[in-house]
């Protein structure tokens, strides 16, 4: 009897790869390398298990896989042998084994949370204990019907909760039937595009603006028409006169993304009048409208809509935590049937357990209290971040004054590439985004965008400011 175990590299009990798979690969390597020749007998499963100190079933699993792939054959009482006639070659970089992760390596690496990371709420202040308690209750209450395929439109209890919340907090009067639950803003915009737009249409977008909006529309072969913004938001009159025939406009009225000014009331009315006159659509991306620090949050643009031309996109990812992947869309009443039809194809459905937890979190009042706490906290953290950064960088940067939002705009006094600076900061473990990346065309804003929600003190901001200073 041959002793292939002598030529085995040691089994690694700490590896992510199961032991039976390690045994399988060691026999494959021995056969490929010629250490085990066709017709040569291999140890009985019981004997090898005893030799390696393993359960018999572990070796049986490895042998079953080798047999199924034709590497070994059982000959009854004559034992198990290497199959005859194998035309094998040594394993190399192109084999499946070569791309298996090394022992102890993670199969997927989750990016760390970096200082100043954008679109990230204060994770350290999220009420995890309350969330866990609600989650446990929802799991225990799960019935057979809850385990079936989720509704493409969203869980009824969550749609009811969203409709009630929007009426009180954002001034939007809507029925639960108008609410569609999605897995994020991109999913929301994709649904709108498939329901109301078609390839070749043109859409007005803010410039500078949210890059994923432009990228997604262009991928769907929908043209984007950039419209400049100023201190009052999108320059609606200029955009409308330059863009006859546009089918829609995407705007961020509460806090323009990325510059954070609010769309003025006259321009909101101009935009609504244009949409009514041209039978066009307004897509309102209200990604963090709750967070305004100089006064109460402004009502949503949708609250002024009397002609059914505004589609309101909201999200829980920015106000709870990004990993939740729950957003929503409010459509005009006349479009509900159309969106119900299209959602059957283009909405994959958010897990109902997640929706049930969010619905309970909202209906029991935790969501409203969380928003109020975070609005106060973010106001304090924004001041601390501004003071800390200015104490170190005041000769090199100017920080824009903004009414709300969750990030700062740092304008660079000395001309330089904001994109190159972002790369240097990232290598040093500090997150930033280049303002120029948000621009379309030659008229480019230059600066850094820094999220402040997770900067918990002025000394922390000062320390990070010194690191930034070293890289300017």
N, C-alpha and C positions, 0 to 999 in steps of 0.2 A: 504494500500500500504506500502511495506517495505521501509526503508530508508537506503539503502546500502551506500549512500554517507557519512553517519555519521561514518562508519567504514573504509573509505578510508584513506590511508596515503595521505598527501597533494600532489597535482600534482606539478611538478617542471617545470616551463616554461624555465629554463636555461639548462635542460638536453638535451643531444644529442638524446634521445629517443622521438619520436613524441608524442604529447599529446594523440592522439587516441590510441596509443600503451600503454600508461600509464593507460588509462581507461580500456582497454582490460585486462591488467594484474591484475588490482585491482578487476575486476569482477571474473576473474579466481581464484584469491586467496580467495575471499569471498566464492565461490562455493566449492573450495577444502577444506577450513577450516570448512565448515558447517555453515558459517554465512548466506548463502543463500541456502535454502533447495530445492530439486526437487519440481516443481510445484509452487514455490513462485514467485509472480509477482515482476518485477523490474520496475523502473520508465520509463515512456515514454521518448523517445529521446528528444522531445521538452522540457519536464519538467526538465530533467537532465541538458540539455544545459543551460537553464535559471538559474538553481540553481548554476551551476559551472561557469557561466559567459562565456560560450563558444559558438562558432557557431554551429548551428544544425548539419551541415555536419560532424563536428569532432566526435560528439557522434554517428551519423549514421555509420561512418566508423568503430568505435569500435564495435557497435552492429552487423554490417554485418560480421565482422570477427568472433565474438562469435557464430553467427548463422551458418556460414559456417562450423565451427568446431564442431557444435552440442551441445554447452553449453546452448544455449537459443533457445526458439521456439516462433514464433509469433502466437497468437490465435485470430487474427482479432480484433474485438471490445472488446474482453476479455483481450486484452493487451499482453504483452510479459512476458513469464515466464521461469524459470529455467527448462531445459529439464528433464523429468522423466527418472529414470533408469540409471543415471550416476554412474559409479563405479570409483570415483575419489580418489586420494590419495593426501596428503599434498605435496607441492613442496619441493624438497630438492636439495642437491648440484648437482644431476645428471640431473635436469630439465633444459630446455632451458633458463628459466628465470634466473637461478643461474649463467649462464655464460654471461649474458648481462652486459655490462660495467656499473659501478656505475654512478650516476648522476654527470655530470661535468667531467667525465674521458674521455681521448682521446681513440678512438678505436684503433689507431695505433700510436706508438711513433716513431718519426724520431730521429735517433741518433744525438746528437750534434756534431758540428765540433770541434775537440780537437786540442790543440797545437801539432805540429809535425806530424799531421795526414798524412799517406802515400797516394800516388797516387792522391793527391789533388792539383790542380793548384791554383794560386793566385786568389781566387774568388773575393777578394776586388778590383782587378784591371781589372776584366772582363768588356768589354764595353757593359754593360747592356742596355744603352739607344739606341745604334745602333742596338743591337739585337732585342729590343722591336719594333723599327721602322720597321725593316725588317719583323718581325713576323706579324705586323699589315698589311703591304702591301701584304704579302703572303696570309693572311686570306681573305682580300678583293678580291684577284685575284682567289680565289678558285672557280672552276667551277664544274658542275655536274660530268664530267668525273673524276675530281680529288677526288671525294667522293666515288668512287667505290673501290674495293679491290686493294691494292697496288701491284705492280710488285714484285715478289719474288726476283728478281735480284737487284732491286734498281731503284730509280728515274733516268731517263735518264739524266736530267740536272746535277744531283749530280755525276753520273758516269763520265760524260764529265769533270766536274770541278776537280774531283780527278785525272783523267788521266793527265790533263794539269798541275796541281800542282806538281804531282810526277815527271814529266819530267823536270821541272825547278828546283825543290827544292831537289829531291832525286836521280836524274840521271836515273830514270826508264822510259824507252820508252815502252808504252803500249797503247792499244786501249781501249776505253770505254767498249767494249764488254767483256774485260778481268776483269773488275772490278765488284765485287759483294758486295753490301751493307749489313752489318750484324748489330746485336744489341749489339756487344761487342766481346772481344777476345775469350771468351768461346764459343760463338756462331760460331765464325770463325773457331776455332779449331775443333769443333764438325762437321761442314760442311766438312772440309778437311778429317777428319777421316772416315766419311761415304762415301766420294767420292773415296779415294785413299787407305785406309787401311782396315784391317779386323781383327776380334778377333784372337789373337795368334801372330800377327806381333810384332816385336820389334822396338823401336824407341830410338835413342840416345838423351839424355837430359843433360843439363849442371848440374854440381854438385859443389857448391850449385846452385840452380836454382829457377825458379818461381813455387811455390807450386801448384797453380791451374792447370798448365800444366800436372804435374805428376798425380794429383788426377783425372783429367778428362780422361786421357788416361787409367789409371788403371780401372776406372769405365766402360770404353768401352772394357775392357778385352784385352787391348793392352799393351804389356810388355814395361817397361822403362829400359834403360841401362844407368846408370849414368856415365858421363865422367867428370873428374876433370878439373878445370880451373886454370890458373896461370895468370901472368901479361899480357899475350898476348891473353887471352880468352880461349875458349875450346881447350883442348889438342887433336886436331883432330887425329894425327897419332896414339896416344895411344888408343883413342876411337875406331877407325876403326879396328885396329889390334885385339882388344878384343871383337869385336862385329860383326863377320862375319854374313852376312844375314840380317842385320838391314835394314828395309824398308824406314826409314826416320830419319831425325835429326831436332830437334827444337833448334834454337839458337837465341840469342839476340846480334847481332854483334855490333850495335852502342854503347850501354851501357849494358854490361852484367848484367842480373838481377839475384842476387841483388848487385854484387860487383862493377859494373859500369866501368870496364875496357873495351877497345874496342878490337874486334877480329882483329888480325894483318892481313896484306895483304897476307903473305905466307900461313897462315892458312885458309884464305878465299879461296884461290886458291886450297889448299889441299882438302877442303870440296867440292868444285865444281867438282874437278877431281874424287873424290870418288863417288859422286852422279851420274856423267856421266857413270863411269865405272860399277857401280852396279845397274844402273837404279833405283836409290833411289831418295827420295824427300828431299828437304831442306825447312823447314818452318821458315821463317825469321820474328821474332816478333820485329817490329820496333816501340816499344811503346812510346818512347820519343826521337827519334833520332835527332829531331830538336834542342835539348838543349845541346849544347857542348860549353864550355866556354874558352878553351885554344886556339882554332882555329875555322875555319869554320866547320860546321857539315860534317862528312864523308859521301861519297856516300853510298847508300844502297848496300848490298851484291847482291841484285837482279840486280843492274846495271851491274854486271860482268857476269851475267848468259847468256851464248850463246847456251846452250843445252836445255833450257826449263825445268830445274829441280827445280827452286826456286819458292815457293809460298810466296808472300809478304803480311804480315798482318799489317795493320795500324789502328789507332784509333783517333777519335776526343775527346774522353772522357778525356784523359790526358792533351790535349792542350787547350780545351775549358772548359768544366765542366763535371763531371762524370754523372750527371743526364740526359745528352742528350742521352746516350746509342746509339751512332752511331759509327760504325767501318766499315772497308772495307777489302777486300781481292783481290789481283791481282793474277790471275792464268795464267800459260803458255798458249799460243794460242791453242795448241793441246788439252788442257783439258777444253776449254770453253764449248763445247757441253755436256761433262760429268757433269760439275758443274751446268749447266743450268737445267739438268734433276734432279740432286740430290737436288738442291735448292728448287724445287717445293715441296719437301716433308719436308725438314729440316730447311728452313728459313721461319720464321713467317712473315717477312716483317716489316721494320721500318715504322712508320706512315709517309705518304708522305708529310704532312705539315711540320714535323720536317726536313725531307730531303730537302724540298724546301727552308727552312730558311737557312740551312747549305750551300746549293748550292749557294744561293744568297750572303751569307756572304763571300764565297770563291771567286766567280767570280767578285765581286765588289772590291776585293783587301783588304778587312778588315782582312781576315785570315792571309795573309802574313804580314801585318803590326802588327797584334797582336802577331804573333810568334817573330818578331824582337823586339818588346817592351818587351815581356816576357823573351827573351834570355838575354837581358841587365839587366832586373829587377832581374831575378833569380841569375845571376852572383853576383849582389850586395847583395842579401839576403843570398846567400850561404856564402859569406865572413863575413857578419854580424853575422850569426848563428855560424860559426866556431870560430870567435873571442870571441863572448859572452860565448859560452860553454867552450872554452879553458881557459878563464879568471877565471872560477870557478872550472873546473873539470880537469885541465891539469895533476894533480897528480894521477888521477884515470882512465883516458881514453886516448886513442889515436885515432884521427880522420883520417881516410884514405884519401889520396890525390886522387882525382878522376877527370877525364877530363870533365865530364858532368853528366847529370841526374837530378833528382828532390829530392834526399834524401841523407843523410849522413850515413856513417858507423862509429859507435863508438865502438872501441875495448876496452874491460874491462881489465885493467892492473891487478887487483886482481881477481883471479879465483872465479867465482860464477855462478850460474844458470841465464842465460839471460832470460829464460822463467819466472822464479819466479820474476825477477826484472820487467819485462814487466807487470806482474799482479799487482805489487805494484804501478807502475807508473799509470796504468789505474785507479786504485782505487783513486789515487790522482788527476785524471782529465788530465793526460798527456798521449798522444798516443805514442806507440813505438811498433816495431815488433822485435821478437827474430831472430837473424841471424841463430841460430841453427835449426830453424823450416824449413829453406830452404835446409837443407842438407839431403842426403841419405846415410845411412850407418854410421859406427863408426867414420870416420874421420870428425869431426864436427867443423865448425867455430863457434865462440862465440862472441856475440856483440849485439848492438842495431841498428836498422834502424829507422831514424827519417826524416820525410819529412820537408823540410825547406821553401817551396814555400809560406807558409802563415805566416812565422815569419818575421815581417816587420821592425825590428830594433835590434841593438846589445843589448840595455838595456832589451828588451823583452827576448832575448836569455839568458842573464845573470840571469834574474829573474827565468826563467824556469830551468837554470842550478843549481841554489841554491835549488830548489825543488827536482831535481834529486839527488843532493848530499846528501840531508837528507834521501834519500831512499836507498843509496848504502850500 
